[in-house]
């Protein structure tokens, strides 16, 4: 198996700190985080799932998407001008069913991943509008947090209602039995982190994973090595 953790949220919901805290006890050799920003020119030359597909975790590893392909049905929907810049056929751009089609494509993509041993866990960190304001003000006030704030954060906040409606539509169409959404209250970071960790641990336990089995020949080699060590021959 591989494990894919997807984190979505509005700004200042605590995605970065949740990932850092929850994964702090995991061997970093088996874990990789990808933070997806605006697509590059090369990425725009491919289909919208391409850059995410090439970042999927290998079997035996944990992959973390800090934002994900869901941006393609969230930010792109709230800001139609982004869709206009994507190099799509004109028929696709003018298609009134483009969001429903992308939901279907994402659902099929996630079903494909699950059928190939990639467990998909999707988390939405649900911070309130009031709490987001307080966190923004903190970033604007504290010297050690000013670097976290950008003018884009304020602009995106003005689209709050649009994002809420769009997220609701995403949840209604893409929360499936093979890749459900987990809506995590995010006003209190301690609770957010505990809830995420509990869901991950429960899912891993359900896989009934065990240590790799060794062959009889390997067992004999281990026993031989142990005897040599006990006798001081090594």
C-alpha positions, -999 to +999 in steps of 0.1 A: +000+000+000+008+037-002-010+065+016-020+098+000-031+126+024-048+155+008-052+188+027-075+215+016-086+247+034-090+284+031-060+306+041-048+305+077-067+273+086-035+257+097-026+232+070+011+236+073+012+234+111-011+204+111+010+185+086+042+193+106+026+183+139+008+152+129+037+138+109+064+147+134+066+111+146+069+096+111+103+085+097+110+113+071+125+087+047+091+073+041+072+106+038+071+134+012+052+167+011+042+185-020+028+221-018+012+229-051+012+266-062+000+282-094+009+259-124+040+265-144+041+270-181+052+233-185+024+221-163-001+241-183+011+222-214-004+190-198-038+179-186-047+193-151-040+160-133-005+156-148+015+174-121-003+156-093+000+122-109+038+124-112+039+132-074+020+102-062+037+082-035+053+048-042+041+017-023+054+018+012+055+056+014+032+084+025+026+113+001+011+146+014-006+171-009-008+205+006-035+217-017-042+193-046-060+187-078-091+199-060-078+234-067-089+228-103-126+227-092-122+253-064-099+282-072-104+278-109-142+279-105-142+309-082-118+327-106-130+318-142-101+338-157-077+310-146-097+285-167-094+309-196-056+307-193-056+269-194-048+256-228-081+238-233-100+233-265-126+261-269-154+235-267-141+225-233-139+260-220-174+268-230-188+235-217-215+242-191-209+208-175-172+212-171-173+211-133-195+180-132-172+163-157-142+172-136-159+158-105-164+125-124-128+125-136-115+130-101-138+103-087-126+079-113-090+089-108-093+083-070-110+050-076-081+040-098-056+049-071-075+029-045-077-001-067-040+001-072-032+002-035-030+040-028-052+048+001-067+083-003-076+104+028-090+139+022-091+165+049-108+199+048-097+221+076-128+242+084-118+275+100-145+301+107-145+335+090-140+352+125-111+330+134-095+336+100-097+373+106-080+369+140-052+348+125-047+374+097-045+402+123-019+382+142+002+377+111+000+414+104+010+423+140+037+398+151+071+402+135+077+365+134+045+359+114+044+388+090+061+368+063+031+345+062+007+372+050+003+383+014-021+407-003-036+377-020-049+365+013-070+396+018-083+394-018-093+358-014-111+365+018-135+387-001-146+356-020-155+337+012-191+330+003-181+318-032-156+294-017-181+281+008-207+273-020-180+258-042-166+236-014-201+224-006-206+214-042-172+196-042-181+176-011-215+167-024-200+153-056-166+139-046-170+124-012-172+087-021-170+054-002-135+048-016-122+083-009-144+102+016-139+138+028-132+145+064-144+179+075-122+189+105-131+219+127-100+241+126-106+269+151-087+251+177-054+237+164-050+211+191-083+195+182-076+197+145-043+178+149-058+151+172-087+145+148-064+141+118-040+118+136-069+097+149-083+092+114-049+083+099-041+058+126-075+042+124-072+038+086-037+023+089-048-002+116-077-013+093-051-025+068-038-051+092-002-044+082+026-065+096+064-068+094+077-084+062+079-122+063+113-138+059+122-170+041+134-201+058+168-196+043+170-160+057+159-174+091+188-199+091+212-171+082+199-150+111+203-179+135+238-185+123+247-148+127+233-148+163+253-179+173+285-163+160+278-131+178+271-149+211+303-169+208+323-138+201+333-150+167+323-118+150 
